[in-house]
């Protein structure tokens, strides 16, 4: 795809698409989530129009030019210099203001940016706020620098005040309130607009932000400030919540929620056309304490001297001699969530096994295989995964997943889980059963049909729920292959996990890209016992993993014929991400 084809009628260069092309081509060093964000942009240029999305290069360029022609930086060697956007900054600014939705208004309503400390996030956010204040043609625009505490919000706001003082255009148009160094408001009288700070304690004032800038999201203990801002945007047609942060330590926080959600949206595992994410992260196997070549992935401004190689080398040297500092350096400087769980299977490995084009299910009828059934509690996801044996003409194991959820309250559950259950249901990727609980009889009847369409030898089930299901089978007299108990502990799960892992790495398994299954794969995390055996840890996952549990059980009963020596040898090369 040529750059020329990406451009609109504007003669200006498309710096957003150019950056995306350079990243995906490997000309710019970037981590997996940034690569995914760039690939998303390129994919949307081709596929977005079918969803009503349009790329307005002139609008993107107008925002970029505001930074470079109006704004001035401040502090140290940057004092008074034009805000010339680096490639990654232009990608963010251009994306936020250049993409339009089907209604002709800006596409992105929420943006999440996570980079290493000192990359220039705060001045970038302040510039976004000043653009919204003075150049966005919004009457009575309310721009907020928001945080849990007033002093934290002031840090970002002071960047905006300094930019105003350095810029002749802004100095002539904006009026600051408060004594020098203690400003609390910037007013743009031409549109009756203002830019000020707000904290959790100010939440009763009913803010109606046009743009809300939220700093250091990893320090937010609750989602209160973010939700307060989002609630106020309902009356604004082109409102933007712009969040910036370093990486955090606790995945039970709102910051991890947005990090995880943004990563999945960027990778295409979830679809949300209103959400933008730019998340700096390392690849599997990268160790910033051993290899400086990966530092750019977490510090996208590093080649331009920010924060500086000398500074990072000092941080690493001190952390090596002070173990108590290592976690902090890895988190702040290299975007490692030091206490967060990593997913078992990387997106690259999972999508590398996706059939392209998808194989029609009907063409697989009659093929032999096994199945795994993960029966949920009454209101959770139930999954059945069929693992079809390889054949001479098709030498891969085919994974065919089926999912069920209660139909009643599905909309509320989708909102709570922030997962598009309704879209998945409408597309046929999961079945919503009538009622508020999963109807086990409906699952049984569907399993019986599948067992006749495919030649299923047996169905592996969690022994904890097996007895009740077996009684239902006997009571209803529904024909079904033998139900085999499959323990969920290390003893039964470890060999099956090792085998599925090998198959994924060797691409000896294929799936059709069911988004529910992809979601389960992205959520799956492992726990390990002292002997090195592994199992899926549902309690540590950030979402449902039932599809992967069912797949592991199906593979565990498929009879791979691998020896214990093979398994032991492979344990030294896991694909934990």
Secondary structure, 3 states (H helix, E strand, C coil): CCHHHHCCCCCCCCHHHHHHHHHHCCCCCCCHHHHHHHHHHHHHHHHHHHHCCEECHHHHHHHHHHHHHHCECCCHHHCCCECCCCHHHHHHHHHHHHEECCCCCECCCEEEEECCCCCCHHHHHHHHHHHHHHCCCCCCCEEEEEECCHHHHHHHHHHHHHHHHHCHHHHHHCEEECCCCCCCEEEECCCCEEEEEEEHHHHHHCCCCCEEEECCHHHCCCCHHHHHHHHHHHHCCCCEEEEEECCCCCCCCHHHHHHHHHHHHHHCCCCCCCEEEEECCCCCCCCCCCCHHHHHHHCCCHHHCCCCHHHHHHHHHHHHHCHHHHHHHHHHHHCCCCCCCCCCCCHHHHHHCECCCCCCHHHHCCCEEEEEEECCCCCCCEEEEEEECCCCCCCCEEEEEEEEEECCCHHHHHHHHCCCHHHHHHCCCCEEECCCCCCHHHHHHHHHHHHHHCEEEEEEEEHHHHHHHHHHHHHHCCCCCEEEEECCCHHHHHHHHHHHHHHHHCCCEEECCCHHHHHHHHHCCEEECCCCCEEECHHHCCCCCHHHHHHHHHHHCCCCCCCHHHHHHHHHHCCCC
